[in-house]
Amino acid sequence: MKIDFFINELEHLRINKNGEYLAPHKPLLLLLLMKKIKYRHDNEFLYDEIVDDLSFLLRKHTHSQTIKPQYPFVFLDECI
C-alpha cells in the first residue's frame, strides 16, 4: 500500500466526542501500534499484549475517570 492511502485514512479518522472532549482511544491506539511495529517489526497484536500500555496512555491523556481501553476493539469487531 502507498503512503497516500494511510495519510488519507488518518485525515478522515472519526474521533468520538464526549461533550467538549475528544475521545483519545483511536489516536492513542494507532500511535501505540505504530511504535510497536517500529520496534517489533510485527503488525499483528493481541488485545492482551497492548491493553496495559493503552490503559496507561488513556489515563495519561484523558479527562474521564473511567478508562475503557476495549472501546476501539469493540467498535472494530462490529465492523467486521
mmJSON file of the N, C-alpha and C atoms, coordinates in Angstrom:
{"data_MODEL":{"atom_site":{
"group_PDB":["ATOM","ATOM","ATOM","ATOM","ATOM","ATOM","ATOM","ATOM","ATOM","ATOM","ATOM","ATOM","ATOM","ATOM","ATOM","ATOM","ATOM","ATOM","ATOM","ATOM","ATOM","ATOM","ATOM","ATOM","ATOM","ATOM","ATOM","ATOM","ATOM","ATOM","ATOM","ATOM","ATOM","ATOM","ATOM","ATOM","ATOM","ATOM","ATOM","ATOM","ATOM","ATOM","ATOM","ATOM","ATOM","ATOM","ATOM","ATOM","ATOM","ATOM","ATOM","ATOM","ATOM","ATOM","ATOM","ATOM","ATOM","ATOM","ATOM","ATOM","ATOM","ATOM","ATOM","ATOM","ATOM","ATOM","ATOM","ATOM","ATOM","ATOM","ATOM","ATOM","ATOM","ATOM","ATOM","ATOM","ATOM","ATOM","ATOM","ATOM","ATOM","ATOM","ATOM","ATOM","ATOM","ATOM","ATOM","ATOM","ATOM","ATOM","ATOM","ATOM","ATOM","ATOM","ATOM","ATOM","ATOM","ATOM","ATOM","ATOM","ATOM","ATOM","ATOM","ATOM","ATOM","ATOM","ATOM","ATOM","ATOM","ATOM","ATOM","ATOM","ATOM","ATOM","ATOM","ATOM","ATOM","ATOM","ATOM","ATOM","ATOM","ATOM","ATOM","ATOM","ATOM","ATOM","ATOM","ATOM","ATOM","ATOM","ATOM","ATOM","ATOM","ATOM","ATOM","ATOM","ATOM","ATOM","ATOM","ATOM","ATOM","ATOM","ATOM","ATOM","ATOM","ATOM","ATOM","ATOM","ATOM","ATOM","ATOM","ATOM","ATOM","ATOM","ATOM","ATOM","ATOM","ATOM","ATOM","ATOM","ATOM","ATOM","ATOM","ATOM","ATOM","ATOM","ATOM","ATOM","ATOM","ATOM","ATOM","ATOM","ATOM","ATOM","ATOM","ATOM","ATOM","ATOM","ATOM","ATOM","ATOM","ATOM","ATOM","ATOM","ATOM","ATOM","ATOM","ATOM","ATOM","ATOM","ATOM","ATOM","ATOM","ATOM","ATOM","ATOM","ATOM","ATOM","ATOM","ATOM","ATOM","ATOM","ATOM","ATOM","ATOM","ATOM","ATOM","ATOM","ATOM","ATOM","ATOM","ATOM","ATOM","ATOM","ATOM","ATOM","ATOM","ATOM","ATOM","ATOM","ATOM","ATOM","ATOM","ATOM","ATOM","ATOM","ATOM","ATOM","ATOM","ATOM","ATOM","ATOM","ATOM","ATOM","ATOM","ATOM","ATOM","ATOM","ATOM","ATOM"],
"id":[1,2,3,4,5,6,7,8,9,10,11,12,13,14,15,16,17,18,19,20,21,22,23,24,25,26,27,28,29,30,31,32,33,34,35,36,37,38,39,40,41,42,43,44,45,46,47,48,49,50,51,52,53,54,55,56,57,58,59,60,61,62,63,64,65,66,67,68,69,70,71,72,73,74,75,76,77,78,79,80,81,82,83,84,85,86,87,88,89,90,91,92,93,94,95,96,97,98,99,100,101,102,103,104,105,106,107,108,109,110,111,112,113,114,115,116,117,118,119,120,121,122,123,124,125,126,127,128,129,130,131,132,133,134,135,136,137,138,139,140,141,142,143,144,145,146,147,148,149,150,151,152,153,154,155,156,157,158,159,160,161,162,163,164,165,166,167,168,169,170,171,172,173,174,175,176,177,178,179,180,181,182,183,184,185,186,187,188,189,190,191,192,193,194,195,196,197,198,199,200,201,202,203,204,205,206,207,208,209,210,211,212,213,214,215,216,217,218,219,220,221,222,223,224,225,226,227,228,229,230,231,232,233,234,235,236,237,238,239,240],
"type_symbol":["N","C","C","N","C","C","N","C","C","N","C","C","N","C","C","N","C","C","N","C","C","N","C","C","N","C","C","N","C","C","N","C","C","N","C","C","N","C","C","N","C","C","N","C","C","N","C","C","N","C","C","N","C","C","N","C","C","N","C","C","N","C","C","N","C","C","N","C","C","N","C","C","N","C","C","N","C","C","N","C","C","N","C","C","N","C","C","N","C","C","N","C","C","N","C","C","N","C","C","N","C","C","N","C","C","N","C","C","N","C","C","N","C","C","N","C","C","N","C","C","N","C","C","N","C","C","N","C","C","N","C","C","N","C","C","N","C","C","N","C","C","N","C","C","N","C","C","N","C","C","N","C","C","N","C","C","N","C","C","N","C","C","N","C","C","N","C","C","N","C","C","N","C","C","N","C","C","N","C","C","N","C","C","N","C","C","N","C","C","N","C","C","N","C","C","N","C","C","N","C","C","N","C","C","N","C","C","N","C","C","N","C","C","N","C","C","N","C","C","N","C","C","N","C","C","N","C","C","N","C","C","N","C","C","N","C","C","N","C","C"],
"label_atom_id":["N","CA","C","N","CA","C","N","CA","C","N","CA","C","N","CA","C","N","CA","C","N","CA","C","N","CA","C","N","CA","C","N","CA","C","N","CA","C","N","CA","C","N","CA","C","N","CA","C","N","CA","C","N","CA","C","N","CA","C","N","CA","C","N","CA","C","N","CA","C","N","CA","C","N","CA","C","N","CA","C","N","CA","C","N","CA","C","N","CA","C","N","CA","C","N","CA","C","N","CA","C","N","CA","C","N","CA","C","N","CA","C","N","CA","C","N","CA","C","N","CA","C","N","CA","C","N","CA","C","N","CA","C","N","CA","C","N","CA","C","N","CA","C","N","CA","C","N","CA","C","N","CA","C","N","CA","C","N","CA","C","N","CA","C","N","CA","C","N","CA","C","N","CA","C","N","CA","C","N","CA","C","N","CA","C","N","CA","C","N","CA","C","N","CA","C","N","CA","C","N","CA","C","N","CA","C","N","CA","C","N","CA","C","N","CA","C","N","CA","C","N","CA","C","N","CA","C","N","CA","C","N","CA","C","N","CA","C","N","CA","C","N","CA","C","N","CA","C","N","CA","C","N","CA","C","N","CA","C","N","CA","C","N","CA","C","N","CA","C","N","CA","C","N","CA","C","N","CA","C"],
"label_alt_id":[null,null,null,null,null,null,null,null,null,null,null,null,null,null,null,null,null,null,null,null,null,null,null,null,null,null,null,null,null,null,null,null,null,null,null,null,null,null,null,null,null,null,null,null,null,null,null,null,null,null,null,null,null,null,null,null,null,null,null,null,null,null,null,null,null,null,null,null,null,null,null,null,null,null,null,null,null,null,null,null,null,null,null,null,null,null,null,null,null,null,null,null,null,null,null,null,null,null,null,null,null,null,null,null,null,null,null,null,null,null,null,null,null,null,null,null,null,null,null,null,null,null,null,null,null,null,null,null,null,null,null,null,null,null,null,null,null,null,null,null,null,null,null,null,null,null,null,null,null,null,null,null,null,null,null,null,null,null,null,null,null,null,null,null,null,null,null,null,null,null,null,null,null,null,null,null,null,null,null,null,null,null,null,null,null,null,null,null,null,null,null,null,null,null,null,null,null,null,null,null,null,null,null,null,null,null,null,null,null,null,null,null,null,null,null,null,null,null,null,null,null,null,null,null,null,null,null,null,null,null,null,null,null,null,null,null,null,null,null,null],
"label_comp_id":["MET","MET","MET","LYS","LYS","LYS","ILE","ILE","ILE","ASP","ASP","ASP","PHE","PHE","PHE","PHE","PHE","PHE","ILE","ILE","ILE","ASN","ASN","ASN","GLU","GLU","GLU","LEU","LEU","LEU","GLU","GLU","GLU","HIS","HIS","HIS","LEU","LEU","LEU","ARG","ARG","ARG","ILE","ILE","ILE","ASN","ASN","ASN","LYS","LYS","LYS","ASN","ASN","ASN","GLY","GLY","GLY","GLU","GLU","GLU","TYR","TYR","TYR","LEU","LEU","LEU","ALA","ALA","ALA","PRO","PRO","PRO","HIS","HIS","HIS","LYS","LYS","LYS","PRO","PRO","PRO","LEU","LEU","LEU","LEU","LEU","LEU","LEU","LEU","LEU","LEU","LEU","LEU","LEU","LEU","LEU","LEU","LEU","LEU","MET","MET","MET","LYS","LYS","LYS","LYS","LYS","LYS","ILE","ILE","ILE","LYS","LYS","LYS","TYR","TYR","TYR","ARG","ARG","ARG","HIS","HIS","HIS","ASP","ASP","ASP","ASN","ASN","ASN","GLU","GLU","GLU","PHE","PHE","PHE","LEU","LEU","LEU","TYR","TYR","TYR","ASP","ASP","ASP","GLU","GLU","GLU","ILE","ILE","ILE","VAL","VAL","VAL","ASP","ASP","ASP","ASP","ASP","ASP","LEU","LEU","LEU","SER","SER","SER","PHE","PHE","PHE","LEU","LEU","LEU","LEU","LEU","LEU","ARG","ARG","ARG","LYS","LYS","LYS","HIS","HIS","HIS","THR","THR","THR","HIS","HIS","HIS","SER","SER","SER","GLN","GLN","GLN","THR","THR","THR","ILE","ILE","ILE","LYS","LYS","LYS","PRO","PRO","PRO","GLN","GLN","GLN","TYR","TYR","TYR","PRO","PRO","PRO","PHE","PHE","PHE","VAL","VAL","VAL","PHE","PHE","PHE","LEU","LEU","LEU","ASP","ASP","ASP","GLU","GLU","GLU","CYS","CYS","CYS","ILE","ILE","ILE"],
"label_asym_id":["A","A","A","A","A","A","A","A","A","A","A","A","A","A","A","A","A","A","A","A","A","A","A","A","A","A","A","A","A","A","A","A","A","A","A","A","A","A","A","A","A","A","A","A","A","A","A","A","A","A","A","A","A","A","A","A","A","A","A","A","A","A","A","A","A","A","A","A","A","A","A","A","A","A","A","A","A","A","A","A","A","A","A","A","A","A","A","A","A","A","A","A","A","A","A","A","A","A","A","A","A","A","A","A","A","A","A","A","A","A","A","A","A","A","A","A","A","A","A","A","A","A","A","A","A","A","A","A","A","A","A","A","A","A","A","A","A","A","A","A","A","A","A","A","A","A","A","A","A","A","A","A","A","A","A","A","A","A","A","A","A","A","A","A","A","A","A","A","A","A","A","A","A","A","A","A","A","A","A","A","A","A","A","A","A","A","A","A","A","A","A","A","A","A","A","A","A","A","A","A","A","A","A","A","A","A","A","A","A","A","A","A","A","A","A","A","A","A","A","A","A","A","A","A","A","A","A","A","A","A","A","A","A","A","A","A","A","A","A","A"],
"label_entity_id":["1","1","1","1","1","1","1","1","1","1","1","1","1","1","1","1","1","1","1","1","1","1","1","1","1","1","1","1","1","1","1","1","1","1","1","1","1","1","1","1","1","1","1","1","1","1","1","1","1","1","1","1","1","1","1","1","1","1","1","1","1","1","1","1","1","1","1","1","1","1","1","1","1","1","1","1","1","1","1","1","1","1","1","1","1","1","1","1","1","1","1","1","1","1","1","1","1","1","1","1","1","1","1","1","1","1","1","1","1","1","1","1","1","1","1","1","1","1","1","1","1","1","1","1","1","1","1","1","1","1","1","1","1","1","1","1","1","1","1","1","1","1","1","1","1","1","1","1","1","1","1","1","1","1","1","1","1","1","1","1","1","1","1","1","1","1","1","1","1","1","1","1","1","1","1","1","1","1","1","1","1","1","1","1","1","1","1","1","1","1","1","1","1","1","1","1","1","1","1","1","1","1","1","1","1","1","1","1","1","1","1","1","1","1","1","1","1","1","1","1","1","1","1","1","1","1","1","1","1","1","1","1","1","1","1","1","1","1","1","1"],
"label_seq_id":[1,1,1,2,2,2,3,3,3,4,4,4,5,5,5,6,6,6,7,7,7,8,8,8,9,9,9,10,10,10,11,11,11,12,12,12,13,13,13,14,14,14,15,15,15,16,16,16,17,17,17,18,18,18,19,19,19,20,20,20,21,21,21,22,22,22,23,23,23,24,24,24,25,25,25,26,26,26,27,27,27,28,28,28,29,29,29,30,30,30,31,31,31,32,32,32,33,33,33,34,34,34,35,35,35,36,36,36,37,37,37,38,38,38,39,39,39,40,40,40,41,41,41,42,42,42,43,43,43,44,44,44,45,45,45,46,46,46,47,47,47,48,48,48,49,49,49,50,50,50,51,51,51,52,52,52,53,53,53,54,54,54,55,55,55,56,56,56,57,57,57,58,58,58,59,59,59,60,60,60,61,61,61,62,62,62,63,63,63,64,64,64,65,65,65,66,66,66,67,67,67,68,68,68,69,69,69,70,70,70,71,71,71,72,72,72,73,73,73,74,74,74,75,75,75,76,76,76,77,77,77,78,78,78,79,79,79,80,80,80],
"pdbx_PDB_ins_code":[null,null,null,null,null,null,null,null,null,null,null,null,null,null,null,null,null,null,null,null,null,null,null,null,null,null,null,null,null,null,null,null,null,null,null,null,null,null,null,null,null,null,null,null,null,null,null,null,null,null,null,null,null,null,null,null,null,null,null,null,null,null,null,null,null,null,null,null,null,null,null,null,null,null,null,null,null,null,null,null,null,null,null,null,null,null,null,null,null,null,null,null,null,null,null,null,null,null,null,null,null,null,null,null,null,null,null,null,null,null,null,null,null,null,null,null,null,null,null,null,null,null,null,null,null,null,null,null,null,null,null,null,null,null,null,null,null,null,null,null,null,null,null,null,null,null,null,null,null,null,null,null,null,null,null,null,null,null,null,null,null,null,null,null,null,null,null,null,null,null,null,null,null,null,null,null,null,null,null,null,null,null,null,null,null,null,null,null,null,null,null,null,null,null,null,null,null,null,null,null,null,null,null,null,null,null,null,null,null,null,null,null,null,null,null,null,null,null,null,null,null,null,null,null,null,null,null,null,null,null,null,null,null,null,null,null,null,null,null,null],
"Cartn_x":[0.84,0.0,0.881,0.37,1.127,0.85,1.801,1.694,0.482,0.106,-1.055,-2.331,-2.449,-3.617,-3.69,-2.562,-2.539,-2.765,-2.202,-2.41,-3.885,-4.51,-5.935,-6.772,-6.444,-7.177,-7.042,-5.844,-5.626,-6.361,-6.365,-7.056,-8.562,-9.104,-10.549,-10.933,-10.021,-10.293,-11.397,-12.443,-13.542,-13.2,-13.226,-12.917,-14.175,-14.551,-15.745,-15.54,-16.614,-16.554,-17.555,-17.083,-17.932,-18.005,-19.086,-19.18,-18.154,-17.306,-16.271,-14.96,-14.881,-13.636,-13.674,-12.558,-12.409,-11.948,-12.5,-12.081,-10.751,-9.723,-8.39,-8.115,-9.093,-8.852,-8.214,-8.843,-8.315,-6.946,-6.767,-5.439,-4.34,-4.63,-3.621,-3.332,-4.371,-4.177,-3.311,-3.59,-2.784,-1.324,-1.092,0.283,0.999,0.297,0.879,1.262,0.374,0.65,1.785,1.833,2.928,4.267,4.29,5.536,5.927,4.962,5.264,5.719,5.116,5.536,6.967,7.262,8.607,9.671,9.398,10.412,10.299,9.138,8.958,9.0,8.765,8.705,7.619,6.57,5.43,4.183,3.193,1.995,0.725,0.873,-0.28,-0.169,-1.284,-1.269,-2.513,-2.326,-3.448,-3.82,-5.086,-5.561,-4.758,-4.53,-3.803,-2.375,-1.808,-0.437,-0.342,-1.433,-1.355,-2.277,-3.14,-4.135,-3.493,-2.42,-1.781,-1.185,-0.504,0.075,-1.015,-2.064,-3.155,-3.857,-4.062,-4.677,-3.836,-2.525,-1.626,-1.765,-1.754,-1.872,-3.215,-4.268,-5.592,-5.658,-5.108,-5.097,-4.316,-3.27,-2.409,-3.037,-3.849,-4.312,-5.829,-6.542,-7.993,-8.467,-9.629,-10.238,-11.23,-11.508,-12.509,-11.97,-12.85,-12.491,-12.54,-13.27,-13.429,-12.565,-11.643,-10.743,-11.274,-11.56,-12.092,-11.261,-10.144,-9.277,-9.912,-10.979,-11.625,-12.442,-12.736,-13.615,-13.217,-11.983,-11.687,-11.889,-11.637,-11.76,-13.215,-14.041,-15.473,-16.066,-15.738,-16.294,-15.683,-14.43,-13.833,-14.511,-14.813,-15.467,-16.837,-17.536,-18.847,-18.734,-17.579,-17.386,-17.027,-16.584,-16.103,-17.238],
"Cartn_y":[-1.182,0.0,1.239,2.261,3.502,4.389,5.256,6.157,7.076,7.421,8.296,7.673,6.369,5.679,5.893,5.712,5.852,7.294,8.212,9.629,9.978,9.515,9.766,9.153,7.938,7.277,8.06,8.537,9.311,10.646,11.271,12.556,12.418,11.256,11.037,10.151,9.996,9.2,9.871,9.117,9.649,9.45,10.548,10.51,10.901,10.053,10.292,11.524,12.268,13.452,13.294,13.501,13.416,14.815,15.514,16.907,17.739,18.412,19.246,18.509,17.268,16.498,15.46,15.327,14.275,13.001,11.878,10.587,10.202,9.97,9.733,8.278,7.399,5.965,5.599,5.996,5.607,6.221,7.54,8.095,7.476,7.244,6.641,5.199,4.473,3.099,3.068,3.947,3.998,4.329,5.319,5.683,4.544,3.902,2.775,1.648,1.319,0.235,0.592,1.844,2.252,2.133,2.51,2.378,0.915,0.063,-1.354,-1.986,-1.604,-2.123,-1.679,-0.442,0.083,-0.717,-1.061,-1.737,-3.254,-3.777,-5.235,-5.811,-4.995,-5.436,-6.499,-6.359,-7.266,-6.399,-6.82,-5.988,-6.72,-7.737,-8.423,-8.375,-7.998,-7.826,-8.44,-9.028,-9.492,-8.393,-8.343,-7.349,-7.422,-8.611,-8.791,-8.257,-8.16,-7.668,-6.145,-5.454,-3.991,-3.292,-4.033,-3.395,-2.589,-3.067,-2.321,-1.003,-1.044,0.181,1.17,0.666,1.546,2.143,1.363,1.875,2.986,2.78,3.809,5.111,4.999,6.193,6.885,6.107,6.697,7.433,6.844,7.524,8.835,8.822,9.999,11.102,10.722,11.693,11.853,11.512,11.683,12.398,13.025,13.716,12.82,11.687,10.783,10.058,9.788,8.998,7.504,7.154,5.76,5.475,4.568,4.194,2.907,2.946,1.779,1.496,0.799,0.532,-0.395,-1.079,-2.006,-1.291,-0.013,0.677,0.535,0.833,0.705,-0.72,-1.695,-3.092,-3.513,-3.033,-3.35,-2.821,-1.587,-0.998,-1.587,-1.991,-2.67,-4.007,-4.721,-6.02,-5.889,-4.781,-4.568,-4.311,-3.819,-3.508,-4.74,-5.784,-6.979,-7.932],
"Cartn_z":[0.0,0.0,0.0,-0.614,-0.699,0.5,0.784,1.926,1.797,0.578,0.373,0.935,0.837,1.381,2.89,3.586,5.04,5.477,4.754,5.069,4.929,3.88,3.673,4.801,5.196,6.289,7.591,7.88,9.105,9.07,7.904,7.774,7.97,7.675,7.777,8.962,9.9,11.087,11.908,12.203,13.015,14.486,15.212,16.638,17.403,18.344,19.139,20.019,20.24,21.082,22.215,23.431,24.611,25.21,24.925,25.369,24.639,25.398,24.772,24.567,25.04,24.961,23.846,23.149,22.158,22.853,22.437,22.987,22.333,23.116,22.548,22.184,22.283,22.13,20.787,19.694,18.376,18.08,18.284,18.003,18.867,20.149,21.014,20.617,20.247,19.792,18.534,17.593,16.364,16.661,17.492,17.836,18.562,19.466,20.188,19.232,18.313,17.366,16.416,15.977,15.097,15.817,17.088,17.862,18.001,18.316,18.492,17.18,16.076,14.774,14.473,14.779,14.52,15.264,16.506,17.312,17.303,16.952,16.938,15.529,14.548,13.149,12.942,13.664,13.555,13.506,12.751,12.656,13.084,13.899,14.464,15.982,16.626,18.068,18.677,19.828,20.623,21.613,21.94,22.899,24.198,24.69,25.952,25.894,24.696,24.549,24.682,24.405,24.379,25.368,26.037,26.906,28.029,28.616,29.704,29.213,28.081,27.518,27.111,26.491,26.082,27.3,28.329,29.566,30.177,30.197,30.717,29.922,28.602,27.759,27.952,28.071,28.284,29.623,30.667,31.972,31.889,31.11,30.985,30.13,29.134,28.136,28.056,29.106,29.062,30.316,30.206,31.336,32.06,31.487,32.048,33.273,34.211,35.385,35.064,34.006,33.616,32.395,32.534,31.437,30.815,29.523,28.825,27.577,27.735,26.589,25.56,25.914,24.987,23.904,24.069,23.122,21.656,21.269,19.831,19.319,20.157,19.746,19.624,20.533,20.479,19.183,18.833,17.622,16.36,16.398,15.25,15.016,16.085,15.975,15.319,15.579,14.971,13.474,13.01,11.603,10.779,11.437,10.724,10.46],
"occupancy":[1.0,1.0,1.0,1.0,1.0,1.0,1.0,1.0,1.0,1.0,1.0,1.0,1.0,1.0,1.0,1.0,1.0,1.0,1.0,1.0,1.0,1.0,1.0,1.0,1.0,1.0,1.0,1.0,1.0,1.0,1.0,1.0,1.0,1.0,1.0,1.0,1.0,1.0,1.0,1.0,1.0,1.0,1.0,1.0,1.0,1.0,1.0,1.0,1.0,1.0,1.0,1.0,1.0,1.0,1.0,1.0,1.0,1.0,1.0,1.0,1.0,1.0,1.0,1.0,1.0,1.0,1.0,1.0,1.0,1.0,1.0,1.0,1.0,1.0,1.0,1.0,1.0,1.0,1.0,1.0,1.0,1.0,1.0,1.0,1.0,1.0,1.0,1.0,1.0,1.0,1.0,1.0,1.0,1.0,1.0,1.0,1.0,1.0,1.0,1.0,1.0,1.0,1.0,1.0,1.0,1.0,1.0,1.0,1.0,1.0,1.0,1.0,1.0,1.0,1.0,1.0,1.0,1.0,1.0,1.0,1.0,1.0,1.0,1.0,1.0,1.0,1.0,1.0,1.0,1.0,1.0,1.0,1.0,1.0,1.0,1.0,1.0,1.0,1.0,1.0,1.0,1.0,1.0,1.0,1.0,1.0,1.0,1.0,1.0,1.0,1.0,1.0,1.0,1.0,1.0,1.0,1.0,1.0,1.0,1.0,1.0,1.0,1.0,1.0,1.0,1.0,1.0,1.0,1.0,1.0,1.0,1.0,1.0,1.0,1.0,1.0,1.0,1.0,1.0,1.0,1.0,1.0,1.0,1.0,1.0,1.0,1.0,1.0,1.0,1.0,1.0,1.0,1.0,1.0,1.0,1.0,1.0,1.0,1.0,1.0,1.0,1.0,1.0,1.0,1.0,1.0,1.0,1.0,1.0,1.0,1.0,1.0,1.0,1.0,1.0,1.0,1.0,1.0,1.0,1.0,1.0,1.0,1.0,1.0,1.0,1.0,1.0,1.0,1.0,1.0,1.0,1.0,1.0,1.0,1.0,1.0,1.0,1.0,1.0,1.0],
"B_iso_or_equiv":[0.0,0.0,0.0,0.0,0.0,0.0,0.0,0.0,0.0,0.0,0.0,0.0,0.0,0.0,0.0,0.0,0.0,0.0,0.0,0.0,0.0,0.0,0.0,0.0,0.0,0.0,0.0,0.0,0.0,0.0,0.0,0.0,0.0,0.0,0.0,0.0,0.0,0.0,0.0,0.0,0.0,0.0,0.0,0.0,0.0,0.0,0.0,0.0,0.0,0.0,0.0,0.0,0.0,0.0,0.0,0.0,0.0,0.0,0.0,0.0,0.0,0.0,0.0,0.0,0.0,0.0,0.0,0.0,0.0,0.0,0.0,0.0,0.0,0.0,0.0,0.0,0.0,0.0,0.0,0.0,0.0,0.0,0.0,0.0,0.0,0.0,0.0,0.0,0.0,0.0,0.0,0.0,0.0,0.0,0.0,0.0,0.0,0.0,0.0,0.0,0.0,0.0,0.0,0.0,0.0,0.0,0.0,0.0,0.0,0.0,0.0,0.0,0.0,0.0,0.0,0.0,0.0,0.0,0.0,0.0,0.0,0.0,0.0,0.0,0.0,0.0,0.0,0.0,0.0,0.0,0.0,0.0,0.0,0.0,0.0,0.0,0.0,0.0,0.0,0.0,0.0,0.0,0.0,0.0,0.0,0.0,0.0,0.0,0.0,0.0,0.0,0.0,0.0,0.0,0.0,0.0,0.0,0.0,0.0,0.0,0.0,0.0,0.0,0.0,0.0,0.0,0.0,0.0,0.0,0.0,0.0,0.0,0.0,0.0,0.0,0.0,0.0,0.0,0.0,0.0,0.0,0.0,0.0,0.0,0.0,0.0,0.0,0.0,0.0,0.0,0.0,0.0,0.0,0.0,0.0,0.0,0.0,0.0,0.0,0.0,0.0,0.0,0.0,0.0,0.0,0.0,0.0,0.0,0.0,0.0,0.0,0.0,0.0,0.0,0.0,0.0,0.0,0.0,0.0,0.0,0.0,0.0,0.0,0.0,0.0,0.0,0.0,0.0,0.0,0.0,0.0,0.0,0.0,0.0,0.0,0.0,0.0,0.0,0.0,0.0],
"pdbx_formal_charge":[null,null,null,null,null,null,null,null,null,null,null,null,null,null,null,null,null,null,null,null,null,null,null,null,null,null,null,null,null,null,null,null,null,null,null,null,null,null,null,null,null,null,null,null,null,null,null,null,null,null,null,null,null,null,null,null,null,null,null,null,null,null,null,null,null,null,null,null,null,null,null,null,null,null,null,null,null,null,null,null,null,null,null,null,null,null,null,null,null,null,null,null,null,null,null,null,null,null,null,null,null,null,null,null,null,null,null,null,null,null,null,null,null,null,null,null,null,null,null,null,null,null,null,null,null,null,null,null,null,null,null,null,null,null,null,null,null,null,null,null,null,null,null,null,null,null,null,null,null,null,null,null,null,null,null,null,null,null,null,null,null,null,null,null,null,null,null,null,null,null,null,null,null,null,null,null,null,null,null,null,null,null,null,null,null,null,null,null,null,null,null,null,null,null,null,null,null,null,null,null,null,null,null,null,null,null,null,null,null,null,null,null,null,null,null,null,null,null,null,null,null,null,null,null,null,null,null,null,null,null,null,null,null,null,null,null,null,null,null,null],
"auth_seq_id":[1,1,1,2,2,2,3,3,3,4,4,4,5,5,5,6,6,6,7,7,7,8,8,8,9,9,9,10,10,10,11,11,11,12,12,12,13,13,13,14,14,14,15,15,15,16,16,16,17,17,17,18,18,18,19,19,19,20,20,20,21,21,21,22,22,22,23,23,23,24,24,24,25,25,25,26,26,26,27,27,27,28,28,28,29,29,29,30,30,30,31,31,31,32,32,32,33,33,33,34,34,34,35,35,35,36,36,36,37,37,37,38,38,38,39,39,39,40,40,40,41,41,41,42,42,42,43,43,43,44,44,44,45,45,45,46,46,46,47,47,47,48,48,48,49,49,49,50,50,50,51,51,51,52,52,52,53,53,53,54,54,54,55,55,55,56,56,56,57,57,57,58,58,58,59,59,59,60,60,60,61,61,61,62,62,62,63,63,63,64,64,64,65,65,65,66,66,66,67,67,67,68,68,68,69,69,69,70,70,70,71,71,71,72,72,72,73,73,73,74,74,74,75,75,75,76,76,76,77,77,77,78,78,78,79,79,79,80,80,80],
"auth_comp_id":["MET","MET","MET","LYS","LYS","LYS","ILE","ILE","ILE","ASP","ASP","ASP","PHE","PHE","PHE","PHE","PHE","PHE","ILE","ILE","ILE","ASN","ASN","ASN","GLU","GLU","GLU","LEU","LEU","LEU","GLU","GLU","GLU","HIS","HIS","HIS","LEU","LEU","LEU","ARG","ARG","ARG","ILE","ILE","ILE","ASN","ASN","ASN","LYS","LYS","LYS","ASN","ASN","ASN","GLY","GLY","GLY","GLU","GLU","GLU","TYR","TYR","TYR","LEU","LEU","LEU","ALA","ALA","ALA","PRO","PRO","PRO","HIS","HIS","HIS","LYS","LYS","LYS","PRO","PRO","PRO","LEU","LEU","LEU","LEU","LEU","LEU","LEU","LEU","LEU","LEU","LEU","LEU","LEU","LEU","LEU","LEU","LEU","LEU","MET","MET","MET","LYS","LYS","LYS","LYS","LYS","LYS","ILE","ILE","ILE","LYS","LYS","LYS","TYR","TYR","TYR","ARG","ARG","ARG","HIS","HIS","HIS","ASP","ASP","ASP","ASN","ASN","ASN","GLU","GLU","GLU","PHE","PHE","PHE","LEU","LEU","LEU","TYR","TYR","TYR","ASP","ASP","ASP","GLU","GLU","GLU","ILE","ILE","ILE","VAL","VAL","VAL","ASP","ASP","ASP","ASP","ASP","ASP","LEU","LEU","LEU","SER","SER","SER","PHE","PHE","PHE","LEU","LEU","LEU","LEU","LEU","LEU","ARG","ARG","ARG","LYS","LYS","LYS","HIS","HIS","HIS","THR","THR","THR","HIS","HIS","HIS","SER","SER","SER","GLN","GLN","GLN","THR","THR","THR","ILE","ILE","ILE","LYS","LYS","LYS","PRO","PRO","PRO","GLN","GLN","GLN","TYR","TYR","TYR","PRO","PRO","PRO","PHE","PHE","PHE","VAL","VAL","VAL","PHE","PHE","PHE","LEU","LEU","LEU","ASP","ASP","ASP","GLU","GLU","GLU","CYS","CYS","CYS","ILE","ILE","ILE"],
"auth_asym_id":["A","A","A","A","A","A","A","A","A","A","A","A","A","A","A","A","A","A","A","A","A","A","A","A","A","A","A","A","A","A","A","A","A","A","A","A","A","A","A","A","A","A","A","A","A","A","A","A","A","A","A","A","A","A","A","A","A","A","A","A","A","A","A","A","A","A","A","A","A","A","A","A","A","A","A","A","A","A","A","A","A","A","A","A","A","A","A","A","A","A","A","A","A","A","A","A","A","A","A","A","A","A","A","A","A","A","A","A","A","A","A","A","A","A","A","A","A","A","A","A","A","A","A","A","A","A","A","A","A","A","A","A","A","A","A","A","A","A","A","A","A","A","A","A","A","A","A","A","A","A","A","A","A","A","A","A","A","A","A","A","A","A","A","A","A","A","A","A","A","A","A","A","A","A","A","A","A","A","A","A","A","A","A","A","A","A","A","A","A","A","A","A","A","A","A","A","A","A","A","A","A","A","A","A","A","A","A","A","A","A","A","A","A","A","A","A","A","A","A","A","A","A","A","A","A","A","A","A","A","A","A","A","A","A","A","A","A","A","A","A"],
"auth_atom_id":["N","CA","C","N","CA","C","N","CA","C","N","CA","C","N","CA","C","N","CA","C","N","CA","C","N","CA","C","N","CA","C","N","CA","C","N","CA","C","N","CA","C","N","CA","C","N","CA","C","N","CA","C","N","CA","C","N","CA","C","N","CA","C","N","CA","C","N","CA","C","N","CA","C","N","CA","C","N","CA","C","N","CA","C","N","CA","C","N","CA","C","N","CA","C","N","CA","C","N","CA","C","N","CA","C","N","CA","C","N","CA","C","N","CA","C","N","CA","C","N","CA","C","N","CA","C","N","CA","C","N","CA","C","N","CA","C","N","CA","C","N","CA","C","N","CA","C","N","CA","C","N","CA","C","N","CA","C","N","CA","C","N","CA","C","N","CA","C","N","CA","C","N","CA","C","N","CA","C","N","CA","C","N","CA","C","N","CA","C","N","CA","C","N","CA","C","N","CA","C","N","CA","C","N","CA","C","N","CA","C","N","CA","C","N","CA","C","N","CA","C","N","CA","C","N","CA","C","N","CA","C","N","CA","C","N","CA","C","N","CA","C","N","CA","C","N","CA","C","N","CA","C","N","CA","C","N","CA","C","N","CA","C","N","CA","C","N","CA","C","N","CA","C","N","CA","C","N","CA","C"],
"pdbx_PDB_model_num":[1,1,1,1,1,1,1,1,1,1,1,1,1,1,1,1,1,1,1,1,1,1,1,1,1,1,1,1,1,1,1,1,1,1,1,1,1,1,1,1,1,1,1,1,1,1,1,1,1,1,1,1,1,1,1,1,1,1,1,1,1,1,1,1,1,1,1,1,1,1,1,1,1,1,1,1,1,1,1,1,1,1,1,1,1,1,1,1,1,1,1,1,1,1,1,1,1,1,1,1,1,1,1,1,1,1,1,1,1,1,1,1,1,1,1,1,1,1,1,1,1,1,1,1,1,1,1,1,1,1,1,1,1,1,1,1,1,1,1,1,1,1,1,1,1,1,1,1,1,1,1,1,1,1,1,1,1,1,1,1,1,1,1,1,1,1,1,1,1,1,1,1,1,1,1,1,1,1,1,1,1,1,1,1,1,1,1,1,1,1,1,1,1,1,1,1,1,1,1,1,1,1,1,1,1,1,1,1,1,1,1,1,1,1,1,1,1,1,1,1,1,1,1,1,1,1,1,1,1,1,1,1,1,1,1,1,1,1,1,1]
}}}
